[in-house]
């Protein structure tokens, strides 16, 4: 399962925790930060996590 440690982009208002997430994987390394940033989970990651992908 590609669930990973939480990360977020300083340009976005949500965080990601699934390596299959398209928007999450499109974050540029320069904008990528570890942790949730205190932001809610991305809807795509939520769905992928729920489906066990
Ligand atoms: Zn995501």
mmCIF file of the protein (N, C-alpha, C, O) and its ligand, coordinates in Angstrom:
data_MODEL
# 
_entry.id   MODEL 
# 
loop_
_entity.id 
_entity.type 
_entity.pdbx_number_of_molecules 
1 polymer     1 
2 non-polymer 1 
# 
_entity_poly.entity_id                      1 
_entity_poly.type                           'polypeptide(L)' 
_entity_poly.nstd_linkage                   no 
_entity_poly.nstd_monomer                   no 
_entity_poly.pdbx_seq_one_letter_code       
;(UNK)(UNK)(UNK)(UNK)(UNK)(UNK)(UNK)(UNK)(UNK)(UNK)(UNK)(UNK)(UNK)(UNK)(UNK)(UNK)
(UNK)(UNK)(UNK)(UNK)(UNK)(UNK)(UNK)(UNK)(UNK)(UNK)(UNK)(UNK)(UNK)(UNK)(UNK)(UNK)
(UNK)(UNK)(UNK)(UNK)(UNK)(UNK)(UNK)(UNK)(UNK)(UNK)(UNK)(UNK)(UNK)(UNK)(UNK)(UNK)
(UNK)(UNK)(UNK)(UNK)(UNK)
;
_entity_poly.pdbx_seq_one_letter_code_can   XXXXXXXXXXXXXXXXXXXXXXXXXXXXXXXXXXXXXXXXXXXXXXXXXXXXX 
_entity_poly.pdbx_strand_id                 A 
# 
loop_
_entity_poly_seq.entity_id 
_entity_poly_seq.num 
_entity_poly_seq.mon_id 
_entity_poly_seq.hetero 
1 1  UNK n 
1 2  UNK n 
1 3  UNK n 
1 4  UNK n 
1 5  UNK n 
1 6  UNK n 
1 7  UNK n 
1 8  UNK n 
1 9  UNK n 
1 10 UNK n 
1 11 UNK n 
1 12 UNK n 
1 13 UNK n 
1 14 UNK n 
1 15 UNK n 
1 16 UNK n 
1 17 UNK n 
1 18 UNK n 
1 19 UNK n 
1 20 UNK n 
1 21 UNK n 
1 22 UNK n 
1 23 UNK n 
1 24 UNK n 
1 25 UNK n 
1 26 UNK n 
1 27 UNK n 
1 28 UNK n 
1 29 UNK n 
1 30 UNK n 
1 31 UNK n 
1 32 UNK n 
1 33 UNK n 
1 34 UNK n 
1 35 UNK n 
1 36 UNK n 
1 37 UNK n 
1 38 UNK n 
1 39 UNK n 
1 40 UNK n 
1 41 UNK n 
1 42 UNK n 
1 43 UNK n 
1 44 UNK n 
1 45 UNK n 
1 46 UNK n 
1 47 UNK n 
1 48 UNK n 
1 49 UNK n 
1 50 UNK n 
1 51 UNK n 
1 52 UNK n 
1 53 UNK n 
# 
loop_
_struct_asym.id 
_struct_asym.entity_id 
A 1 
B 2 
# 
loop_
_chem_comp.id 
_chem_comp.type 
_chem_comp.mon_nstd_flag 
UNK 'L-peptide linking' . 
ZN  non-polymer         . 
# 
_pdbx_entity_nonpoly.entity_id   2 
_pdbx_entity_nonpoly.name        ? 
_pdbx_entity_nonpoly.comp_id     ZN 
# 
_pdbx_nonpoly_scheme.asym_id         B 
_pdbx_nonpoly_scheme.entity_id       2 
_pdbx_nonpoly_scheme.mon_id          ZN 
_pdbx_nonpoly_scheme.ndb_seq_num     1 
_pdbx_nonpoly_scheme.pdb_seq_num     101 
_pdbx_nonpoly_scheme.auth_seq_num    101 
_pdbx_nonpoly_scheme.pdb_mon_id      ZN 
_pdbx_nonpoly_scheme.auth_mon_id     ZN 
_pdbx_nonpoly_scheme.pdb_strand_id   A 
_pdbx_nonpoly_scheme.pdb_ins_code    . 
# 
loop_
_atom_site.group_PDB 
_atom_site.id 
_atom_site.type_symbol 
_atom_site.label_atom_id 
_atom_site.label_alt_id 
_atom_site.label_comp_id 
_atom_site.label_asym_id 
_atom_site.label_entity_id 
_atom_site.label_seq_id 
_atom_site.pdbx_PDB_ins_code 
_atom_site.Cartn_x 
_atom_site.Cartn_y 
_atom_site.Cartn_z 
_atom_site.occupancy 
_atom_site.B_iso_or_equiv 
_atom_site.pdbx_formal_charge 
_atom_site.auth_seq_id 
_atom_site.auth_comp_id 
_atom_site.auth_asym_id 
_atom_site.auth_atom_id 
_atom_site.pdbx_PDB_model_num 
ATOM   1   N  N  . UNK A 1 1  ? 0.868   -1.203 0.000  1.00 0.00 ? 1   UNK A N  1 
ATOM   2   C  CA . UNK A 1 1  ? 0.000   0.000  0.000  1.00 0.00 ? 1   UNK A CA 1 
ATOM   3   C  C  . UNK A 1 1  ? 0.895   1.241  0.000  1.00 0.00 ? 1   UNK A C  1 
ATOM   4   O  O  . UNK A 1 1  ? 1.810   1.348  0.817  1.00 0.00 ? 1   UNK A O  1 
ATOM   5   N  N  . UNK A 1 2  ? 0.632   2.171  -0.912 1.00 0.00 ? 2   UNK A N  1 
ATOM   6   C  CA . UNK A 1 2  ? 1.553   3.315  -1.045 1.00 0.00 ? 2   UNK A CA 1 
ATOM   7   C  C  . UNK A 1 2  ? 1.276   4.460  -0.086 1.00 0.00 ? 2   UNK A C  1 
ATOM   8   O  O  . UNK A 1 2  ? 1.588   5.614  -0.380 1.00 0.00 ? 2   UNK A O  1 
ATOM   9   N  N  . UNK A 1 3  ? 0.686   4.139  1.067  1.00 0.00 ? 3   UNK A N  1 
ATOM   10  C  CA . UNK A 1 3  ? 0.512   5.215  2.037  1.00 0.00 ? 3   UNK A CA 1 
ATOM   11  C  C  . UNK A 1 3  ? 1.886   5.605  2.585  1.00 0.00 ? 3   UNK A C  1 
ATOM   12  O  O  . UNK A 1 3  ? 2.694   4.751  2.950  1.00 0.00 ? 3   UNK A O  1 
ATOM   13  N  N  . UNK A 1 4  ? 2.125   6.898  2.631  1.00 0.00 ? 4   UNK A N  1 
ATOM   14  C  CA . UNK A 1 4  ? 3.446   7.385  3.029  1.00 0.00 ? 4   UNK A CA 1 
ATOM   15  C  C  . UNK A 1 4  ? 3.308   8.392  4.174  1.00 0.00 ? 4   UNK A C  1 
ATOM   16  O  O  . UNK A 1 4  ? 2.197   8.773  4.541  1.00 0.00 ? 4   UNK A O  1 
ATOM   17  N  N  . UNK A 1 5  ? 4.424   8.813  4.727  1.00 0.00 ? 5   UNK A N  1 
ATOM   18  C  CA . UNK A 1 5  ? 4.401   9.840  5.769  1.00 0.00 ? 5   UNK A CA 1 
ATOM   19  C  C  . UNK A 1 5  ? 3.770   11.109 5.197  1.00 0.00 ? 5   UNK A C  1 
ATOM   20  O  O  . UNK A 1 5  ? 3.996   11.440 4.033  1.00 0.00 ? 5   UNK A O  1 
ATOM   21  N  N  . UNK A 1 6  ? 2.984   11.820 6.002  1.00 0.00 ? 6   UNK A N  1 
ATOM   22  C  CA . UNK A 1 6  ? 2.306   13.018 5.500  1.00 0.00 ? 6   UNK A CA 1 
ATOM   23  C  C  . UNK A 1 6  ? 3.280   14.055 4.935  1.00 0.00 ? 6   UNK A C  1 
ATOM   24  O  O  . UNK A 1 6  ? 4.380   14.252 5.451  1.00 0.00 ? 6   UNK A O  1 
ATOM   25  N  N  . UNK A 1 7  ? 2.844   14.696 3.876  1.00 0.00 ? 7   UNK A N  1 
ATOM   26  C  CA . UNK A 1 7  ? 3.622   15.795 3.313  1.00 0.00 ? 7   UNK A CA 1 
ATOM   27  C  C  . UNK A 1 7  ? 2.643   16.792 2.713  1.00 0.00 ? 7   UNK A C  1 
ATOM   28  O  O  . UNK A 1 7  ? 1.479   16.462 2.487  1.00 0.00 ? 7   UNK A O  1 
ATOM   29  N  N  . UNK A 1 8  ? 3.102   17.996 2.457  1.00 0.00 ? 8   UNK A N  1 
ATOM   30  C  CA . UNK A 1 8  ? 2.226   19.004 1.872  1.00 0.00 ? 8   UNK A CA 1 
ATOM   31  C  C  . UNK A 1 8  ? 3.055   19.979 1.047  1.00 0.00 ? 8   UNK A C  1 
ATOM   32  O  O  . UNK A 1 8  ? 4.283   20.013 1.126  1.00 0.00 ? 8   UNK A O  1 
ATOM   33  N  N  . UNK A 1 9  ? 2.344   20.764 0.260  1.00 0.00 ? 9   UNK A N  1 
ATOM   34  C  CA . UNK A 1 9  ? 2.980   21.848 -0.477 1.00 0.00 ? 9   UNK A CA 1 
ATOM   35  C  C  . UNK A 1 9  ? 2.633   23.150 0.207  1.00 0.00 ? 9   UNK A C  1 
ATOM   36  O  O  . UNK A 1 9  ? 1.497   23.346 0.639  1.00 0.00 ? 9   UNK A O  1 
ATOM   37  N  N  . UNK A 1 10 ? 3.587   24.029 0.307  1.00 0.00 ? 10  UNK A N  1 
ATOM   38  C  CA . UNK A 1 10 ? 3.282   25.332 0.915  1.00 0.00 ? 10  UNK A CA 1 
ATOM   39  C  C  . UNK A 1 10 ? 2.342   26.148 0.032  1.00 0.00 ? 10  UNK A C  1 
ATOM   40  O  O  . UNK A 1 10 ? 1.841   27.188 0.460  1.00 0.00 ? 10  UNK A O  1 
ATOM   41  N  N  . UNK A 1 11 ? 2.096   25.682 -1.208 1.00 0.00 ? 11  UNK A N  1 
ATOM   42  C  CA . UNK A 1 11 ? 1.185   26.370 -2.128 1.00 0.00 ? 11  UNK A CA 1 
ATOM   43  C  C  . UNK A 1 11 ? -0.253  25.861 -2.013 1.00 0.00 ? 11  UNK A C  1 
ATOM   44  O  O  . UNK A 1 11 ? -1.163  26.463 -2.584 1.00 0.00 ? 11  UNK A O  1 
ATOM   45  N  N  . UNK A 1 12 ? -0.477  24.747 -1.273 1.00 0.00 ? 12  UNK A N  1 
ATOM   46  C  CA . UNK A 1 12 ? -1.796  24.126 -1.222 1.00 0.00 ? 12  UNK A CA 1 
ATOM   47  C  C  . UNK A 1 12 ? -2.394  24.235 0.176  1.00 0.00 ? 12  UNK A C  1 
ATOM   48  O  O  . UNK A 1 12 ? -1.694  24.485 1.157  1.00 0.00 ? 12  UNK A O  1 
ATOM   49  N  N  . UNK A 1 13 ? -3.728  24.036 0.238  1.00 0.00 ? 13  UNK A N  1 
ATOM   50  C  CA . UNK A 1 13 ? -4.419  24.173 1.521  1.00 0.00 ? 13  UNK A CA 1 
ATOM   51  C  C  . UNK A 1 13 ? -4.779  22.816 2.108  1.00 0.00 ? 13  UNK A C  1 
ATOM   52  O  O  . UNK A 1 13 ? -5.639  22.743 2.985  1.00 0.00 ? 13  UNK A O  1 
ATOM   53  N  N  . UNK A 1 14 ? -4.147  21.742 1.650  1.00 0.00 ? 14  UNK A N  1 
ATOM   54  C  CA . UNK A 1 14 ? -4.391  20.412 2.199  1.00 0.00 ? 14  UNK A CA 1 
ATOM   55  C  C  . UNK A 1 14 ? -3.083  19.625 2.167  1.00 0.00 ? 14  UNK A C  1 
ATOM   56  O  O  . UNK A 1 14 ? -2.116  20.040 1.528  1.00 0.00 ? 14  UNK A O  1 
ATOM   57  N  N  . UNK A 1 15 ? -3.059  18.481 2.863  1.00 0.00 ? 15  UNK A N  1 
ATOM   58  C  CA . UNK A 1 15 ? -1.844  17.656 2.837  1.00 0.00 ? 15  UNK A CA 1 
ATOM   59  C  C  . UNK A 1 15 ? -2.129  16.316 2.170  1.00 0.00 ? 15  UNK A C  1 
ATOM   60  O  O  . UNK A 1 15 ? -3.287  15.968 1.941  1.00 0.00 ? 15  UNK A O  1 
ATOM   61  N  N  . UNK A 1 16 ? -1.098  15.579 1.865  1.00 0.00 ? 16  UNK A N  1 
ATOM   62  C  CA . UNK A 1 16 ? -1.200  14.285 1.187  1.00 0.00 ? 16  UNK A CA 1 
ATOM   63  C  C  . UNK A 1 16 ? -0.514  13.219 2.025  1.00 0.00 ? 16  UNK A C  1 
ATOM   64  O  O  . UNK A 1 16 ? 0.396   13.513 2.801  1.00 0.00 ? 16  UNK A O  1 
ATOM   65  N  N  . UNK A 1 17 ? -0.967  11.960 1.860  1.00 0.00 ? 17  UNK A N  1 
ATOM   66  C  CA . UNK A 1 17 ? -0.252  10.854 2.525  1.00 0.00 ? 17  UNK A CA 1 
ATOM   67  C  C  . UNK A 1 17 ? -0.302  9.582  1.679  1.00 0.00 ? 17  UNK A C  1 
ATOM   68  O  O  . UNK A 1 17 ? -0.180  8.473  2.200  1.00 0.00 ? 17  UNK A O  1 
ATOM   69  N  N  . UNK A 1 18 ? -0.484  9.758  0.357  1.00 0.00 ? 18  UNK A N  1 
ATOM   70  C  CA . UNK A 1 18 ? -0.535  8.584  -0.523 1.00 0.00 ? 18  UNK A CA 1 
ATOM   71  C  C  . UNK A 1 18 ? 0.305   8.866  -1.774 1.00 0.00 ? 18  UNK A C  1 
ATOM   72  O  O  . UNK A 1 18 ? 0.100   9.871  -2.456 1.00 0.00 ? 18  UNK A O  1 
ATOM   73  N  N  . UNK A 1 19 ? 1.237   7.980  -2.063 1.00 0.00 ? 19  UNK A N  1 
ATOM   74  C  CA . UNK A 1 19 ? 2.158   8.219  -3.188 1.00 0.00 ? 19  UNK A CA 1 
ATOM   75  C  C  . UNK A 1 19 ? 1.472   8.060  -4.545 1.00 0.00 ? 19  UNK A C  1 
ATOM   76  O  O  . UNK A 1 19 ? 2.040   8.439  -5.569 1.00 0.00 ? 19  UNK A O  1 
ATOM   77  N  N  . UNK A 1 20 ? 0.245   7.497  -4.565 1.00 0.00 ? 20  UNK A N  1 
ATOM   78  C  CA . UNK A 1 20 ? -0.496  7.352  -5.819 1.00 0.00 ? 20  UNK A CA 1 
ATOM   79  C  C  . UNK A 1 20 ? -1.284  8.620  -6.170 1.00 0.00 ? 20  UNK A C  1 
ATOM   80  O  O  . UNK A 1 20 ? -1.815  8.736  -7.275 1.00 0.00 ? 20  UNK A O  1 
ATOM   81  N  N  . UNK A 1 21 ? -1.357  9.554  -5.244 1.00 0.00 ? 21  UNK A N  1 
ATOM   82  C  CA . UNK A 1 21 ? -2.116  10.779 -5.469 1.00 0.00 ? 21  UNK A CA 1 
ATOM   83  C  C  . UNK A 1 21 ? -1.463  11.613 -6.572 1.00 0.00 ? 21  UNK A C  1 
ATOM   84  O  O  . UNK A 1 21 ? -0.293  11.982 -6.465 1.00 0.00 ? 21  UNK A O  1 
ATOM   85  N  N  . UNK A 1 22 ? -2.227  11.913 -7.641 1.00 0.00 ? 22  UNK A N  1 
ATOM   86  C  CA . UNK A 1 22 ? -1.683  12.688 -8.748 1.00 0.00 ? 22  UNK A CA 1 
ATOM   87  C  C  . UNK A 1 22 ? -1.230  14.072 -8.326 1.00 0.00 ? 22  UNK A C  1 
ATOM   88  O  O  . UNK A 1 22 ? -0.067  14.429 -8.519 1.00 0.00 ? 22  UNK A O  1 
ATOM   89  N  N  . UNK A 1 23 ? -2.147  14.872 -7.744 1.00 0.00 ? 23  UNK A N  1 
ATOM   90  C  CA . UNK A 1 23 ? -1.754  16.215 -7.315 1.00 0.00 ? 23  UNK A CA 1 
ATOM   91  C  C  . UNK A 1 23 ? -0.611  16.188 -6.305 1.00 0.00 ? 23  UNK A C  1 
ATOM   92  O  O  . UNK A 1 23 ? 0.257   17.062 -6.309 1.00 0.00 ? 23  UNK A O  1 
ATOM   93  N  N  . UNK A 1 24 ? -0.622  15.168 -5.435 1.00 0.00 ? 24  UNK A N  1 
ATOM   94  C  CA . UNK A 1 24 ? 0.444   15.063 -4.435 1.00 0.00 ? 24  UNK A CA 1 
ATOM   95  C  C  . UNK A 1 24 ? 1.798   14.807 -5.077 1.00 0.00 ? 24  UNK A C  1 
ATOM   96  O  O  . UNK A 1 24 ? 2.806   15.391 -4.681 1.00 0.00 ? 24  UNK A O  1 
ATOM   97  N  N  . UNK A 1 25 ? 1.810   13.922 -6.082 1.00 0.00 ? 25  UNK A N  1 
ATOM   98  C  CA . UNK A 1 25 ? 3.085   13.589 -6.715 1.00 0.00 ? 25  UNK A CA 1 
ATOM   99  C  C  . UNK A 1 25 ? 3.551   14.687 -7.658 1.00 0.00 ? 25  UNK A C  1 
ATOM   100 O  O  . UNK A 1 25 ? 4.703   14.694 -8.092 1.00 0.00 ? 25  UNK A O  1 
ATOM   101 N  N  . UNK A 1 26 ? 2.633   15.635 -7.981 1.00 0.00 ? 26  UNK A N  1 
ATOM   102 C  CA . UNK A 1 26 ? 2.993   16.738 -8.873 1.00 0.00 ? 26  UNK A CA 1 
ATOM   103 C  C  . UNK A 1 26 ? 3.601   17.918 -8.128 1.00 0.00 ? 26  UNK A C  1 
ATOM   104 O  O  . UNK A 1 26 ? 4.036   18.893 -8.741 1.00 0.00 ? 26  UNK A O  1 
ATOM   105 N  N  . UNK A 1 27 ? 3.627   17.821 -6.794 1.00 0.00 ? 27  UNK A N  1 
ATOM   106 C  CA . UNK A 1 27 ? 4.213   18.924 -6.024 1.00 0.00 ? 27  UNK A CA 1 
ATOM   107 C  C  . UNK A 1 27 ? 5.696   19.049 -6.350 1.00 0.00 ? 27  UNK A C  1 
ATOM   108 O  O  . UNK A 1 27 ? 6.426   18.058 -6.325 1.00 0.00 ? 27  UNK A O  1 
ATOM   109 N  N  . UNK A 1 28 ? 6.128   20.230 -6.647 1.00 0.00 ? 28  UNK A N  1 
ATOM   110 C  CA . UNK A 1 28 ? 7.531   20.451 -6.940 1.00 0.00 ? 28  UNK A CA 1 
ATOM   111 C  C  . UNK A 1 28 ? 8.349   20.295 -5.663 1.00 0.00 ? 28  UNK A C  1 
ATOM   112 O  O  . UNK A 1 28 ? 7.931   20.738 -4.593 1.00 0.00 ? 28  UNK A O  1 
ATOM   113 N  N  . UNK A 1 29 ? 9.515   19.663 -5.779 1.00 0.00 ? 29  UNK A N  1 
ATOM   114 C  CA . UNK A 1 29 ? 10.356  19.460 -4.585 1.00 0.00 ? 29  UNK A CA 1 
ATOM   115 C  C  . UNK A 1 29 ? 10.614  20.755 -3.819 1.00 0.00 ? 29  UNK A C  1 
ATOM   116 O  O  . UNK A 1 29 ? 10.718  20.736 -2.593 1.00 0.00 ? 29  UNK A O  1 
ATOM   117 N  N  . UNK A 1 30 ? 10.717  21.862 -4.518 1.00 0.00 ? 30  UNK A N  1 
ATOM   118 C  CA . UNK A 1 30 ? 11.020  23.129 -3.842 1.00 0.00 ? 30  UNK A CA 1 
ATOM   119 C  C  . UNK A 1 30 ? 9.874   23.575 -2.941 1.00 0.00 ? 30  UNK A C  1 
ATOM   120 O  O  . UNK A 1 30 ? 10.087  24.307 -1.974 1.00 0.00 ? 30  UNK A O  1 
ATOM   121 N  N  . UNK A 1 31 ? 8.627   23.123 -3.267 1.00 0.00 ? 31  UNK A N  1 
ATOM   122 C  CA . UNK A 1 31 ? 7.457   23.502 -2.467 1.00 0.00 ? 31  UNK A CA 1 
ATOM   123 C  C  . UNK A 1 31 ? 7.049   22.429 -1.452 1.00 0.00 ? 31  UNK A C  1 
ATOM   124 O  O  . UNK A 1 31 ? 6.197   22.673 -0.597 1.00 0.00 ? 31  UNK A O  1 
ATOM   125 N  N  . UNK A 1 32 ? 7.649   21.262 -1.547 1.00 0.00 ? 32  UNK A N  1 
ATOM   126 C  CA . UNK A 1 32 ? 7.244   20.123 -0.718 1.00 0.00 ? 32  UNK A CA 1 
ATOM   127 C  C  . UNK A 1 32 ? 7.816   20.229 0.691  1.00 0.00 ? 32  UNK A C  1 
ATOM   128 O  O  . UNK A 1 32 ? 9.001   20.501 0.887  1.00 0.00 ? 32  UNK A O  1 
ATOM   129 N  N  . UNK A 1 33 ? 6.929   20.002 1.670  1.00 0.00 ? 33  UNK A N  1 
ATOM   130 C  CA . UNK A 1 33 ? 7.347   20.067 3.069  1.00 0.00 ? 33  UNK A CA 1 
ATOM   131 C  C  . UNK A 1 33 ? 6.854   18.819 3.790  1.00 0.00 ? 33  UNK A C  1 
ATOM   132 O  O  . UNK A 1 33 ? 5.786   18.310 3.449  1.00 0.00 ? 33  UNK A O  1 
ATOM   133 N  N  . UNK A 1 34 ? 7.588   18.310 4.770  1.00 0.00 ? 34  UNK A N  1 
ATOM   134 C  CA . UNK A 1 34 ? 7.114   17.160 5.547  1.00 0.00 ? 34  UNK A CA 1 
ATOM   135 C  C  . UNK A 1 34 ? 6.016   17.554 6.521  1.00 0.00 ? 34  UNK A C  1 
ATOM   136 O  O  . UNK A 1 34 ? 5.930   18.703 6.955  1.00 0.00 ? 34  UNK A O  1 
ATOM   137 N  N  . UNK A 1 35 ? 5.162   16.560 6.863  1.00 0.00 ? 35  UNK A N  1 
ATOM   138 C  CA . UNK A 1 35 ? 4.107   16.801 7.841  1.00 0.00 ? 35  UNK A CA 1 
ATOM   139 C  C  . UNK A 1 35 ? 2.834   17.298 7.192  1.00 0.00 ? 35  UNK A C  1 
ATOM   140 O  O  . UNK A 1 35 ? 2.766   17.479 5.976  1.00 0.00 ? 35  UNK A O  1 
ATOM   141 N  N  . UNK A 1 36 ? 1.817   17.518 8.027  1.00 0.00 ? 36  UNK A N  1 
ATOM   142 C  CA . UNK A 1 36 ? 0.509   17.917 7.515  1.00 0.00 ? 36  UNK A CA 1 
ATOM   143 C  C  . UNK A 1 36 ? 0.384   19.430 7.344  1.00 0.00 ? 36  UNK A C  1 
ATOM   144 O  O  . UNK A 1 36 ? -0.497  19.901 6.626  1.00 0.00 ? 36  UNK A O  1 
ATOM   145 N  N  . UNK A 1 37 ? 1.239   20.175 7.983  1.00 0.00 ? 37  UNK A N  1 
ATOM   146 C  CA . UNK A 1 37 ? 1.133   21.630 7.937  1.00 0.00 ? 37  UNK A CA 1 
ATOM   147 C  C  . UNK A 1 37 ? -0.131  22.132 8.630  1.00 0.00 ? 37  UNK A C  1 
ATOM   148 O  O  . UNK A 1 37 ? -0.524  23.287 8.464  1.00 0.00 ? 37  UNK A O  1 
ATOM   149 N  N  . UNK A 1 38 ? -0.775  21.234 9.426  1.00 0.00 ? 38  UNK A N  1 
ATOM   150 C  CA . UNK A 1 38 ? -2.011  21.609 10.106 1.00 0.00 ? 38  UNK A CA 1 
ATOM   151 C  C  . UNK A 1 38 ? -3.191  21.713 9.150  1.00 0.00 ? 38  UNK A C  1 
ATOM   152 O  O  . UNK A 1 38 ? -4.215  22.306 9.489  1.00 0.00 ? 38  UNK A O  1 
ATOM   153 N  N  . UNK A 1 39 ? -3.051  21.137 7.951  1.00 0.00 ? 39  UNK A N  1 
ATOM   154 C  CA . UNK A 1 39 ? -4.084  21.223 6.918  1.00 0.00 ? 39  UNK A CA 1 
ATOM   155 C  C  . UNK A 1 39 ? -4.838  19.903 6.812  1.00 0.00 ? 39  UNK A C  1 
ATOM   156 O  O  . UNK A 1 39 ? -4.298  18.861 7.182  1.00 0.00 ? 39  UNK A O  1 
ATOM   157 N  N  . UNK A 1 40 ? -6.085  19.922 6.311  1.00 0.00 ? 40  UNK A N  1 
ATOM   158 C  CA . UNK A 1 40 ? -6.867  18.687 6.163  1.00 0.00 ? 40  UNK A CA 1 
ATOM   159 C  C  . UNK A 1 40 ? -6.296  17.790 5.066  1.00 0.00 ? 40  UNK A C  1 
ATOM   160 O  O  . UNK A 1 40 ? -5.536  18.235 4.206  1.00 0.00 ? 40  UNK A O  1 
ATOM   161 N  N  . UNK A 1 41 ? -6.685  16.508 5.120  1.00 0.00 ? 41  UNK A N  1 
ATOM   162 C  CA . UNK A 1 41 ? -6.195  15.541 4.137  1.00 0.00 ? 41  UNK A CA 1 
ATOM   163 C  C  . UNK A 1 41 ? -6.826  15.779 2.772  1.00 0.00 ? 41  UNK A C  1 
ATOM   164 O  O  . UNK A 1 41 ? -8.021  16.053 2.669  1.00 0.00 ? 41  UNK A O  1 
ATOM   165 N  N  . UNK A 1 42 ? -6.023  15.675 1.739  1.00 0.00 ? 42  UNK A N  1 
ATOM   166 C  CA . UNK A 1 42 ? -6.466  15.778 0.349  1.00 0.00 ? 42  UNK A CA 1 
ATOM   167 C  C  . UNK A 1 42 ? -7.572  14.757 0.047  1.00 0.00 ? 42  UNK A C  1 
ATOM   168 O  O  . UNK A 1 42 ? -7.505  13.617 0.508  1.00 0.00 ? 42  UNK A O  1 
ATOM   169 N  N  . UNK A 1 43 ? -8.572  15.155 -0.713 1.00 0.00 ? 43  UNK A N  1 
ATOM   170 C  CA . UNK A 1 43 ? -9.696  14.260 -1.025 1.00 0.00 ? 43  UNK A CA 1 
ATOM   171 C  C  . UNK A 1 43 ? -9.255  13.044 -1.830 1.00 0.00 ? 43  UNK A C  1 
ATOM   172 O  O  . UNK A 1 43 ? -9.772  11.946 -1.621 1.00 0.00 ? 43  UNK A O  1 
ATOM   173 N  N  . UNK A 1 44 ? -8.319  13.220 -2.736 1.00 0.00 ? 44  UNK A N  1 
ATOM   174 C  CA . UNK A 1 44 ? -7.822  12.087 -3.534 1.00 0.00 ? 44  UNK A CA 1 
ATOM   175 C  C  . UNK A 1 44 ? -7.099  11.090 -2.638 1.00 0.00 ? 44  UNK A C  1 
ATOM   176 O  O  . UNK A 1 44 ? -7.297  9.882  -2.768 1.00 0.00 ? 44  UNK A O  1 
ATOM   177 N  N  . UNK A 1 45 ? -6.268  11.584 -1.734 1.00 0.00 ? 45  UNK A N  1 
ATOM   178 C  CA . UNK A 1 45 ? -5.560  10.696 -0.802 1.00 0.00 ? 45  UNK A CA 1 
ATOM   179 C  C  . UNK A 1 45 ? -6.566  9.987  0.087  1.00 0.00 ? 45  UNK A C  1 
ATOM   180 O  O  . UNK A 1 45 ? -6.411  8.795  0.353  1.00 0.00 ? 45  UNK A O  1 
ATOM   181 N  N  . UNK A 1 46 ? -7.577  10.676 0.549  1.00 0.00 ? 46  UNK A N  1 
ATOM   182 C  CA . UNK A 1 46 ? -8.589  10.088 1.428  1.00 0.00 ? 46  UNK A CA 1 
ATOM   183 C  C  . UNK A 1 46 ? -9.257  8.904  0.719  1.00 0.00 ? 46  UNK A C  1 
ATOM   184 O  O  . UNK A 1 46 ? -9.450  7.841  1.309  1.00 0.00 ? 46  UNK A O  1 
ATOM   185 N  N  . UNK A 1 47 ? -9.603  9.106  -0.550 1.00 0.00 ? 47  UNK A N  1 
ATOM   186 C  CA . UNK A 1 47 ? -10.249 8.044  -1.325 1.00 0.00 ? 47  UNK A CA 1 
ATOM   187 C  C  . UNK A 1 47 ? -9.289  6.873  -1.549 1.00 0.00 ? 47  UNK A C  1 
ATOM   188 O  O  . UNK A 1 47 ? -9.675  5.718  -1.369 1.00 0.00 ? 47  UNK A O  1 
ATOM   189 N  N  . UNK A 1 48 ? -8.055  7.158  -1.936 1.00 0.00 ? 48  UNK A N  1 
ATOM   190 C  CA . UNK A 1 48 ? -7.070  6.103  -2.171 1.00 0.00 ? 48  UNK A CA 1 
ATOM   191 C  C  . UNK A 1 48 ? -6.809  5.316  -0.895 1.00 0.00 ? 48  UNK A C  1 
ATOM   192 O  O  . UNK A 1 48 ? -6.710  4.089  -0.924 1.00 0.00 ? 48  UNK A O  1 
ATOM   193 N  N  . UNK A 1 49 ? -6.699  6.023  0.222  1.00 0.00 ? 49  UNK A N  1 
ATOM   194 C  CA . UNK A 1 49 ? -6.452  5.343  1.505  1.00 0.00 ? 49  UNK A CA 1 
ATOM   195 C  C  . UNK A 1 49 ? -7.635  4.444  1.844  1.00 0.00 ? 49  UNK A C  1 
ATOM   196 O  O  . UNK A 1 49 ? -7.456  3.321  2.316  1.00 0.00 ? 49  UNK A O  1 
ATOM   197 N  N  . UNK A 1 50 ? -8.852  4.947  1.601  1.00 0.00 ? 50  UNK A N  1 
ATOM   198 C  CA . UNK A 1 50 ? -10.051 4.191  1.940  1.00 0.00 ? 50  UNK A CA 1 
ATOM   199 C  C  . UNK A 1 50 ? -10.170 2.935  1.073  1.00 0.00 ? 50  UNK A C  1 
ATOM   200 O  O  . UNK A 1 50 ? -10.616 1.887  1.538  1.00 0.00 ? 50  UNK A O  1 
ATOM   201 N  N  . UNK A 1 51 ? -9.763  3.059  -0.197 1.00 0.00 ? 51  UNK A N  1 
ATOM   202 C  CA . UNK A 1 51 ? -9.824  1.924  -1.116 1.00 0.00 ? 51  UNK A CA 1 
ATOM   203 C  C  . UNK A 1 51 ? -8.636  0.981  -0.950 1.00 0.00 ? 51  UNK A C  1 
ATOM   204 O  O  . UNK A 1 51 ? -8.568  -0.068 -1.590 1.00 0.00 ? 51  UNK A O  1 
ATOM   205 N  N  . UNK A 1 52 ? -7.704  1.370  -0.084 1.00 0.00 ? 52  UNK A N  1 
ATOM   206 C  CA . UNK A 1 52 ? -6.543  0.526  0.170  1.00 0.00 ? 52  UNK A CA 1 
ATOM   207 C  C  . UNK A 1 52 ? -5.543  0.509  -0.955 1.00 0.00 ? 52  UNK A C  1 
ATOM   208 O  O  . UNK A 1 52 ? -4.831  -0.475 -1.160 1.00 0.00 ? 52  UNK A O  1 
ATOM   209 N  N  . UNK A 1 53 ? -5.492  1.634  -1.704 1.00 0.00 ? 53  UNK A N  1 
ATOM   210 C  CA . UNK A 1 53 ? -4.554  1.718  -2.817 1.00 0.00 ? 53  UNK A CA 1 
ATOM   211 C  C  . UNK A 1 53 ? -3.337  2.559  -2.438 1.00 0.00 ? 53  UNK A C  1 
ATOM   212 O  O  . UNK A 1 53 ? -2.434  2.741  -3.255 1.00 0.00 ? 53  UNK A O  1 
HETATM 213 ZN ZN . ZN  B 2 .  ? -3.399  13.883 -2.211 1.00 0.00 ? 101 ZN  A ZN 1 
# 
